[in-house]
């Protein structure tokens, strides 16, 4: 996802809806997402951008954007736990 799309998505993200679905632990622990889970076992968040364009975003990317801002071009945001 390009930085431009990431920023647009951030404007639509609602931290008050996302973070309560995360089991927050210590900084060096996994923080499992407890909302929607894909068939591959990863947390997913449905986002709407612009005129009703919907897409699914990984919960780990949503967490990054809410915590650090847009994802820089060329950076691949992964999660460490692989749970």
C-alpha positions in Angstrom: 0.0 0.0 0.0 1.4 3.3 -0.9 2.0 6.1 1.6 -0.8 8.1 0.1 -3.3 5.3 0.5 -2.1 4.6 4.0 -2.6 8.2 5.0 -6.1 8.2 3.6 -6.9 5.0 5.5 -5.5 6.5 8.7 -8.1 9.3 8.4 -10.8 6.7 8.5 -9.3 4.5 11.3 -11.0 4.7 14.6 -8.6 3.9 17.4 -11.4 3.7 19.9 -12.9 0.8 17.9 -9.6 -1.0 17.1 -7.6 -1.0 20.4 -10.3 -2.5 22.6 -10.1 -5.6 20.3 -6.3 -6.0 21.1 -5.1 -7.9 24.1 -2.4 -5.5 25.1 0.6 -6.8 26.9 4.1 -5.8 27.7 6.2 -4.1 25.0 8.1 -7.3 24.2 5.0 -9.5 24.1 2.6 -10.4 21.4 -0.6 -8.3 21.4 -3.2 -10.6 19.8 -6.0 -9.0 17.8 -9.4 -10.4 19.0 -11.6 -9.0 16.3 -12.2 -10.5 12.8 -9.7 -13.2 11.9 -9.0 -14.3 8.3 -9.0 -18.0 7.1 -5.2 -17.8 7.5 -5.5 -16.9 11.1 -4.5 -13.2 10.9 -6.4 -10.3 12.3 -8.3 -8.2 9.7 -10.0 -4.9 9.7 -12.4 -3.7 6.9 -11.8 -0.1 5.8 -13.8 2.2 3.5 -12.0 4.8 1.5 -13.4 7.5 -0.7 -16.7 6.7 -2.4 -17.4 3.4 -0.8 -14.2 1.6 -1.9 -13.8 -1.2 0.7 -10.7 -3.2 1.4 -9.4 -5.5 4.1 -6.3 -4.5 6.0 -4.2 -6.6 8.3 -4.6 -5.7 12.0 -0.8 -5.5 12.3 -0.8 -2.7 9.7 -3.6 -0.9 11.4 -1.7 -1.0 14.6 1.4 0.4 12.9 -0.5 3.3 11.3 -2.3 4.2 14.5 1.0 4.0 16.5 3.5 5.4 14.0 1.7 7.0 11.1 1.8 6.0 7.5 3.8 3.0 6.3 6.8 4.3 4.3 7.0 3.1 0.7 9.1 0.0 0.5 8.6 -1.0 4.1 6.9 -4.4 4.7 5.0 -4.4 8.0 5.0 -7.8 9.5 4.0 -9.2 12.9 6.5 -11.0 15.0 4.3 -13.6 16.8 3.1 -15.6 13.8 0.3 -16.9 16.1 
